[in-house]
Structures are given as C-alpha cells and as structure tokens.
Amino acid sequence: MSKMNLLINILLHLFILVVLLFYIRKIALAIPSIGTMIYPNFKPYTTFEYIIHIITVFLFLDTLKSLHYKVERLRDDTDVLKLFS
C-alpha cells in the first residue's frame, strides 16, 4: 500500500468515526426518555453526556488498534527529515 493510499485510508477511518459519533448522539436525542413517561417530573438527559463519553471510549478503543497499525506503517515509510527539508 502506498503512502498516499495509507494516509487517505487513515483520514477516511477518522472521518467515519466522527460522523458515527455525531449520528449516535442525534439518534439518542431522538429517542424519548423512559423516565419522563413513568414519572412526569423527571428531568431527561441529565446524564446524557456521560453516556456519549462512554460510547466514544468504546468506539475509540475499538478503532485504536487498526489506526495505530496504519499510523505506524505510515511513520515507518516516511522519512521525517525529508518532510522538514
């Protein structure tokens, strides 16, 4: 795999991850809170950000292995001195 293909693959992978996180949040906000259906004085979405952070951690850990491998391959193939000269 060439350097350009590897770089495009990494960027595409990160883009998909960001879009996935965005839409997971949108879908979760579209689902009504069960607490408000049971108890009308319940304040919905008070812990929503914590849930989103947990989902983010799981998605990040899942993609971390493959991204790390790809970045290492790109780093090994690229001479750092050539980039700054």
Residue pairs with C-beta under 8 A, 6 or more apart in sequence:
1 9
1 73
3 74
3 77
3 78
6 70
6 73
6 74
6 77
7 74
9 70
10 67
10 70
10 71
10 74
13 63
13 66
13 67
13 70
14 67
17 59
17 60
17 63
20 59
21 52
21 55
21 56
21 59
24 52
24 55
25 52
28 48
28 51
28 52
29 45
29 48
32 44
33 42
33 44
33 45
35 42
35 44
36 42
36 44
